[in-house]
Each structure stands twice: as structure tokens, then as C-alpha cells.
Amino acid sequence: MKPIRHLAIGTALTALLTLTYSSTQAKNVVEKKAYMFGFSASFNDSIIYFTNIQEVDSVWFTQKKGMLAGRREYSGQLRDYCKDKLNQPQRTCIVIGDKQLKKVEKKYEKMKKMYSQSKKTTYDVRFIPDEEFKFSAVNMSEGGEGTNK
């Protein structure tokens, strides 16, 4: 009788945790446009890549905190570009984005300054032209989680 009771309790706890998790997930809202740039680095070399700040249409943000939704998908786009076009796989790529251009410009300048004027180490900072790489909007609605438009 005890194993059945433990199984029932375990099933009930699993159901409760699943319901709690799904209700606490951040809801996403779409903005007409947003601004973002990408950054790519590797532990194997001193080359740092920056994209320009790009305006992207139909960008999703978390409703509660206003954070860029789909950061993993956007950084994946940059990682694929580095692997396929630059023949540099296994790079760490991040994307910084916001609804306001001024905020993105401030972060962009701070990061450029940090890597191009570093006194401790010398980085080879390179810029990826817009003609070579452009972010594509990612659908982060509940039905289209993480798909490119």
C-alpha cells in the first residue's frame, strides 16, 4: 500500500510543480521595432567581433521586466554566421537589445571602449558590416516559440 501512496503523492507534486512553473513563465509582448547589436568572443584567440547596432522589426520582450525575449535565438544567428562565414566555430555570442536606441548605444560604446582600450590585454576588435550579417526577427509567441520569421 505504501508504494501506491508514494506514487500518488509524487504524481500530485509533479502536477503541482508543472502548473506552478507554467503560470510563472514570463509572458512575451511584441514591439514594432527594437535595436540590438551582437558581440562574439572566443577563449582560443583575442579576436572580438561586434555587429553594428541594427533596427529589427517585430521584436519580443518579456512583459514583466521588459527584457529581450529570444536572446538565445538571436545569439544563435550570430554564432551560425561566425561558424559558416568566418570559419570560427565554438564562439561565445551575446546579443544586447532594447526598445530605446539611446540605451543600446550607451551599452555599445561601453563595450567597444572596454575591448578596444583595454590596458591589460590586447584584443583584435573587428566589426561585421550590415551587408554581411543582419538579425532576423524571432517569433516568441506561445505558438511560435523561437522560430525565425
Secondary structure, DSSP 8 states (H G I E B T S, - for coil): -HHHHHHHHHHHHHHHHHHHHHHHS--EEEEEEEEEEEEEE-SSSSEEEEE--EEEEEEEEETTT--BTTHHHHHHHHHHHHHHTS---S-EEEEEEESSHHHHHHHHHHHHHHHHS-SSS--EEEEE-TTT-----EE-SGGGTTEE-
